[in-house]
Amino acid sequence: MLVLGPVSVIGLALVGAIAAFVYSIRLTTEVRNDGIYVKMWPLHQSFRRVSWSEIERYEAKTYDPIREFGGWGIRWTPGKIAYNVSGNRGVWIQRTNGRDILIGTQHVEKFVTAIDEVYER
């Protein structure tokens, strides 16, 4: 307020709308018979699929979201993409096309177990 002057109603409404949007972001992952599905609502209206034939290997991973990807959300860096909402744990998936994926999760062990149960190597 010292630099920009009094706070306006429009400014408060804008900050409130951005905060509500960020708070509403949800990462949903599903392990199905034909692959791993990822949806980051409200940014994705439908799931993105990683088919089993695309996966070379996968592993649980602890990572640094700021250093490796520049933060949380949907993050692209050369040769890899990250879907993460919070925390620093996830499942790293190496794909045959060279575009690796990191899917953040608070339940890494359950996610890897679900993949192990369905994935046919």
Summary of the structure (lengths in Angstrom):
residues: 121
radius of gyration: 17.6
end to end distance: 59.0
largest distance: 61.7
contacts: 310
relative contact order: 0.17
helix: 29%
strand: 40%
